[in-house]
Amino acid sequence: MKIQITAAKSEKSKKKRAIIAYIGLIFACLIIFLFGVQVVELYGFSLGTRIRDVEVSKVLLVFFTMIPIVAGVIWGILLFIRYLFIKLNL
């Protein structure tokens, strides 16, 4: 899925599209971070744990658990941004 900022009709619309896209990106990062903290704690270690103290199996579990979460969040944010573009007629 691709969002085209330059597909707007005027310069003002392009700026609005860019602002909406950047705000969506910020929200996506925050949501991914919050999910990541929960997943890390789910597998039994905190964010303050040193790298040497973590087993490879737990790292792989966190990695493979986060892949669909990150993909889902990004996909949802892109759909929401596209919806906003349509609703605001940008």
N, C-alpha and C positions, 0 to 999 in steps of 0.2 A: 504494500500500500504506500502510496506516495502523495505527499501534500505539496501542491504547487503554490508557492507564495506569489509568484510572478503572473499567475493566471487572473489576478484581480484587474478590474476595469480602470482604476485610477490609482494615483500615488497614495492617496489617503487610505484606500482599501488595502493596498499592499502593506502599509504600515500596521493597520489593524490586524491583518492576517498574520504578520510577523509577531506582533505582540501576543496574540492568542496562541500561536505555536510555541513561543518561548515559555509562556506561563504553563502550557500543557506539559512541556518538557520538565519544568521544575516540579510540577505535581507528580509526574511519573517517577522522577528520581526520589522524591520523598516517599512515595508509596513503595517503591522497590526497596529502599533502605529499611522501612518499617517491617516489611515482610522478611527481609534478610535477617534482621535482628531476631525475629521470632523463630525463624528456621535454625539459626545458629544456636539459640537457647534450647530448641527442641532436641537437638542432638547432643546436648550435654556440656557445652562449653560456652564461655562468655566471650565478648569481643576483646576483653583484656588478656586473653590466653596467648601465651607466646607460641610462635609457629613450631618450635621444637617439641612442644608438649602435646601436639595434636596428631592423632593417628591418621594415616592416609585414607583409611576406609571412611572415617567421618568427614574428611574433606571432600571425598568423592560423593558421599551422600548429600552434603550441603550443595555441592556444585550441580548435581543432577536434579535436585529438588528445586533449585532456583531457576533453572533453564525454562521450564514451562511457566513459572510465575512471572519472570521478566518478559517473556514473550506475550503472555496474556495482558499484562499491564500496558505494555507498549501498544499492542493491538487495540485495546480498549481506549486508550488516550487518543490514538489516531482516529478511531471512529468518532469519538466525542468531538474532536477538533473539526473533522469534516462535517459533522452535524451542525456545529456552531456556524461554520462558514455558510452552510445552506440556509439556516434559520435567520442569520443576520444579513443575508444576501450580499456577501462579500465576494 
